[in-house]
């Protein structure tokens, strides 16, 4: 490649905030729930780089030809690879793509094709635009990508804080998990946290049904707690983990949870998993994302209730690790059900990708 700079490039990062920033000089964009991707194109050469600076080409082969057909002949773009499902953006479908078998990836690409959403222009022709203010980069991005069509998209943006707040509420059901705020006068700073992300945060009361030991080894400290919620039929499902504890609390929990480990398997709802430690989607299962980690787990009698903060659900599970808030000794485990969770109606994704809906 003969571009103003070569891959890999550390992407610009963000810090979290509780609310949209006020005042003038901000550009707001939806926060897409996908794989952060920097696209390098030089003629017939296209290189897709992940957030952690790894190549993505082999996992999304269906995007290579559209990128060559519609992007400027020499450019570098920042954006997100997403997959649209019937209920919105489908992050689980993206995870399935990271598979060693090319035949499997090819089949998934045909069944659930990916899209690329661009939001920043870092280089064009022989120009390095990273020191150029965002306002100019955005204007040039819109000019260069004005004629693109699916599976390529230009991420909507606005200077209107009220409209951004409306997006924050309306479009979550389509799989967008917040709003990004960027200074119009800011250059592109690789690896620096110069953007602001505002994400949805909610709370849930969950059953603590197991734990993992800390990496220091069994008996030392508690590493994480395994969380469960009951469905309408009374089945306890594993929904995620929480691990936001100080080392002092981790040590204290070893003694505190010890009584719940006594005679634990007799009636435990996850007894089969605990006895078999099978390789499947369950507490303690391994995957291609965490190979080499010890994910074995210990069951606890499902009697304790904890309140945690989470951003949003991916199917029946928390999309990210939940944050410990407090113990709920006043609540019975049987009360921890899915019906307590806030449900956001899913918008038809075609409308989300369409300009008429973004304009309010």
C-alpha positions in Angstrom: 0.0 0.0 0.0 1.1 3.5 -0.8 -0.9 5.7 1.6 0.1 8.7 3.8 0.5 6.2 6.6 0.4 2.4 6.8 -1.5 0.0 9.0 -1.7 -0.7 11.8 -3.2 2.5 13.3 -4.4 2.7 16.9 -8.0 3.9 16.8 -9.1 7.1 18.6 -10.8 6.1 21.9 -13.5 7.4 24.2 -14.3 8.1 27.8 -17.7 7.4 29.4 -20.1 10.1 30.5 -23.5 10.1 32.2 -25.0 12.7 29.9 -24.6 14.5 26.6 -22.1 17.4 26.9 -23.6 20.9 26.7 -22.4 24.0 25.0 -21.3 24.7 21.5 -18.8 22.9 19.3 -20.0 19.3 19.6 -20.8 16.8 16.9 -23.1 13.9 17.9 -23.3 10.5 16.3 -25.1 7.2 17.1 -22.9 4.7 18.9 -23.0 1.6 16.7 -22.8 -1.8 18.4 -20.4 -3.7 16.1 -16.7 -4.3 15.4 -14.7 -1.1 15.3 -12.9 -1.1 12.0 -10.3 1.1 10.2 -10.5 0.6 6.4 -7.3 1.2 4.3 -7.8 1.2 0.6 -5.2 1.7 -2.1 -6.6 0.7 -5.5 -7.4 -3.0 -5.5 -5.9 -3.4 -2.0 -8.2 -3.2 0.9 -7.2 -3.9 4.5 -9.7 -4.1 7.4 -8.1 -3.5 10.8 -9.8 -4.2 14.1 -9.7 -2.1 17.2 -6.8 -4.2 18.6 -5.0 -3.7 15.3 -5.6 -7.2 13.9 -6.7 -8.0 10.3 -10.4 -8.7 9.7 -10.4 -9.3 5.9 -10.9 -13.1 6.1 -13.9 -12.7 8.4 -15.9 -10.3 6.3 -15.1 -11.2 2.6 -18.5 -9.9 1.4 -17.4 -6.3 2.2 -14.2 -6.2 0.1 -15.7 -5.8 -3.3 -18.2 -3.1 -2.3 -15.4 -1.2 -0.5 -13.3 -1.3 -3.7 -16.3 -0.3 -5.8 -17.6 2.7 -3.8 -14.7 4.2 -1.7 -12.2 6.7 -3.1 -9.3 4.9 -4.7 -6.9 5.9 -2.0 -8.3 6.5 1.5 -8.4 5.6 5.1 -11.7 5.5 7.0 -12.8 4.9 10.6 -16.1 3.2 11.2 -17.9 0.0 12.4 -18.8 -3.3 10.8 -22.3 -4.3 11.8 -24.8 -7.1 11.0 -28.5 -6.2 10.7 -30.9 -8.9 12.0 -34.7 -8.9 12.1 -34.7 -7.1 15.5 -31.8 -4.7 14.9 -28.1 -4.9 15.0 -27.0 -8.4 15.9 -23.7 -8.5 17.8 -23.9 -12.3 18.3 -23.8 -12.8 14.5 -20.6 -10.8 14.4 -19.0 -13.0 17.1 -19.8 -16.1 15.0 -17.7 -14.7 12.2 -14.5 -15.1 14.1 -14.2 -18.7 13.1 -11.1 -20.6 11.8 -12.9 -22.4 9.0 -13.1 -20.3 5.8 -16.1 -22.4 4.6 -18.0 -21.5 7.8 -17.3 -17.8 7.3 -18.4 -18.0 3.7 -21.7 -19.6 4.6 -22.3 -17.0 7.4 -21.5 -14.2 5.0 -24.2 -15.4 2.6 -26.7 -16.0 5.3 -26.1 -12.8 7.4 -24.1 -10.3 5.3 -22.3 -7.5 7.1 -22.4 -3.7 6.5 -19.8 -1.0 7.1 -20.8 2.3 8.6 -18.2 5.1 8.1 -17.9 8.1 10.4 -14.4 9.6 9.9 -12.0 10.2 7.0 -8.4 10.0 8.1 -6.6 10.1 4.7 -7.6 10.9 1.1 -5.3 10.4 -1.9 -1.9 11.6 -0.6 -3.3 13.7 2.2 -3.0 12.8 5.9 -6.1 14.3 7.5 -5.4 13.3 11.1 -4.4 16.8 12.1 -7.4 18.3 10.3 -10.3 19.5 12.5 -13.2 17.1 12.7 -15.6 19.6 11.2 -13.6 19.6 7.9 -13.0 15.8 8.0 -16.7 15.3 8.3 -17.5 17.6 5.5 -15.1 15.9 3.2 -16.3 12.5 4.3 -19.9 13.4 3.3 -18.7 14.8 0.0 -16.7 11.6 -0.8 -19.3 9.1 0.3 -22.4 10.9 -1.0 -23.1 8.2 -3.6 -22.5 5.1 -1.5 -25.2 2.5 -1.1 -25.7 -0.7 1.0 -23.8 -2.5 2.4 -21.8 0.8 2.9 -23.4 3.5 5.0 -22.5 7.0 6.2 -23.2 7.4 9.9 -25.7 10.2 10.6 -24.4 13.1 12.7 -25.9 16.2 14.1 -24.9 19.5 15.9 -28.3 19.5 17.6 -28.0 18.3 21.2 -31.8 17.8 21.4 -31.9 15.6 18.4 -29.0 13.6 19.8 -30.9 13.1 23.0 -33.9 11.9 20.9 -31.7 9.4 19.1 -30.4 8.2 22.5 -34.0 7.2 23.4 -35.5 6.2 20.1 -32.9 4.0 18.4 -31.7 1.8 21.2 -34.2 -0.9 20.2 -32.5 -1.2 16.9 -29.2 -2.2 18.6 -27.5 1.2 18.9 -26.2 1.4 22.4 -25.8 5.2 22.9 -24.5 8.4 21.5 -20.9 9.6 20.7 -19.9 13.2 21.2 -16.8 14.7 19.5 -15.3 18.2 19.4 -15.6 19.8 16.0 -12.2 21.4 16.4 -10.4 18.2 17.4 -7.8 16.4 15.3 -7.8 12.6 15.1 -5.6 11.4 18.0 -4.8 7.6 17.6 -4.9 5.7 20.8 -6.1 8.8 22.9 -9.4 9.0 24.7 -10.7 12.2 23.1 -14.3 11.2 22.2 -17.1 11.0 24.8 -19.6 8.1 24.9 -22.9 8.2 26.5 -24.4 4.7 27.0 -27.6 3.4 28.5 -27.3 2.1 32.0 -29.9 0.2 33.9 -30.1 -1.9 37.1 -31.4 -5.4 37.7 -31.7 -7.6 40.7 -30.0 -11.0 40.0 -29.5 -14.3 41.7 -25.9 -15.2 42.5 -25.7 -18.9 41.6 -22.0 -19.4 41.3 -18.5 -17.8 41.2 -15.1 -18.1 39.7 -11.9 -18.1 41.7 -9.5 -15.2 41.1 -6.5 -15.8 38.8 -4.3 -16.2 41.9 -5.9 -19.6 42.4 -8.6 -21.4 44.4 -9.1 -20.3 47.9 -7.3 -16.9 47.4 -10.0 -14.5 46.3 -13.3 -14.4 44.4 -12.8 -13.4 40.8 -16.4 -13.0 39.6 -20.0 -13.8 40.5 -22.2 -15.7 38.1 -25.6 -14.1 37.8 -29.0 -15.6 37.0 -32.6 -14.6 36.2 -35.7 -16.7 36.3 -38.0 -16.9 33.2 -41.8 -17.2 33.4 -41.5 -21.0 33.8 -39.3 -20.8 36.8 -36.1 -21.8 35.0 -32.9 -20.0 36.2 -30.8 -18.7 33.2 -27.2 -17.6 33.3 -27.3 -13.9 32.3 -23.7 -12.7 32.9 -21.1 -11.9 35.5 -20.0 -9.1 37.8 -16.4 -8.7 38.9 -16.1 -5.1 40.1 -14.7 -5.7 43.5 -11.6 -4.5 45.4 -9.1 -7.1 46.5 -10.2 -6.6 50.1 -13.8 -7.4 49.2 -12.7 -10.4 47.1 -10.9 -11.9 50.1 -13.9 -11.2 52.3 -16.3 -12.9 49.9 -14.4 -16.2 50.2 -15.5 -16.5 53.8 -18.8 -14.8 53.3 -20.0 -17.2 50.5 -18.6 -20.4 52.1 -21.9 -21.4 53.7 -23.6 -21.3 50.3 -21.1 -23.9 49.0 -22.3 -26.6 51.5 -24.4 -29.3 50.0 -24.8 -27.2 46.9 -25.4 -29.6 44.1 -28.4 -31.5 45.4 -31.0 -29.0 44.1 -28.8 -26.6 42.1 -30.6 -25.5 38.8 -27.2 -25.7 37.0 -26.3 -29.0 38.4 -25.6 -30.6 35.0 -23.2 -27.9 34.1 -21.4 -28.0 37.4 -20.9 -31.8 37.1 -19.9 -31.9 33.5 -18.2 -28.5 32.9 -19.3 -29.0 29.3 -18.0 -26.9 26.4 -21.1 -24.9 25.6 -22.7 -21.6 26.3 -22.9 -21.8 30.1 -21.1 -20.6 33.3 -17.5 -21.5 32.9 -17.6 -22.4 29.2 -14.6 -21.6 27.0 -14.8 -20.0 23.6 -12.5 -18.8 20.9 -12.4 -15.4 22.7 -10.9 -16.7 25.9 -8.9 -19.7 25.1 -6.2 -20.3 27.7 -8.1 -18.8 30.6 -9.3 -20.9 33.5 -13.1 -20.5 33.3 -14.0 -23.3 35.7 -16.6 -22.3 38.2 -18.0 -23.2 41.6 -21.8 -23.4 42.2 -23.5 -21.5 45.1 -26.9 -22.2 46.5 -29.0 -19.6 44.6 -30.2 -17.7 47.6 -28.3 -14.4 47.5 -29.6 -11.4 45.5 -27.4 -8.7 44.1 -28.3 -5.4 42.4 -26.1 -4.7 39.3 -25.9 -2.0 36.7 -25.8 -3.0 33.0 -26.0 -1.2 29.7 -28.3 -3.4 27.6 -29.2 -7.0 26.8 -28.0 -9.1 23.9 -30.7 -11.7 23.6 -31.2 -13.1 27.1 -27.8 -12.1 28.5 -26.1 -8.9 29.5 -24.1 -7.5 26.6 -21.2 -6.6 28.8 -20.1 -7.4 32.3 -22.4 -6.0 34.9 -21.2 -3.6 37.7 -21.9 -4.5 41.3 -24.0 -2.0 43.2 -25.2 -3.6 46.4 -26.5 -6.8 48.0 -30.3 -7.0 48.3 -30.9 -9.0 51.5 -34.4 -7.7 51.5 -35.3 -9.6 48.3 -36.0 -13.2 47.7 -34.2 -15.0 44.9 -37.5 -16.1 43.3 -38.3 -12.5 42.6 -35.4 -12.0 40.3 -37.1 -12.5 36.9 -36.7 -11.2 33.4 -39.9 -9.2 33.6 -38.2 -6.6 35.8 -36.0 -5.5 32.8 -36.9 -2.5 30.8 -37.9 -3.5 27.2 -37.2 -1.1 24.4 -39.2 -1.7 21.2 -37.0 -2.6 18.3 -37.2 -0.3 15.3 -37.1 -1.7 11.8 -33.5 -1.5 11.0 -34.1 -0.3 7.4 -35.7 2.8 9.0 -32.6 3.3 11.2 -30.4 3.1 8.1 -32.7 5.5 6.3 -32.1 9.3 6.4 -35.8 10.2 6.9 -35.8 8.6 10.4 -32.6 10.2 11.5 -33.9 13.7 10.6 -36.6 13.2 13.2 
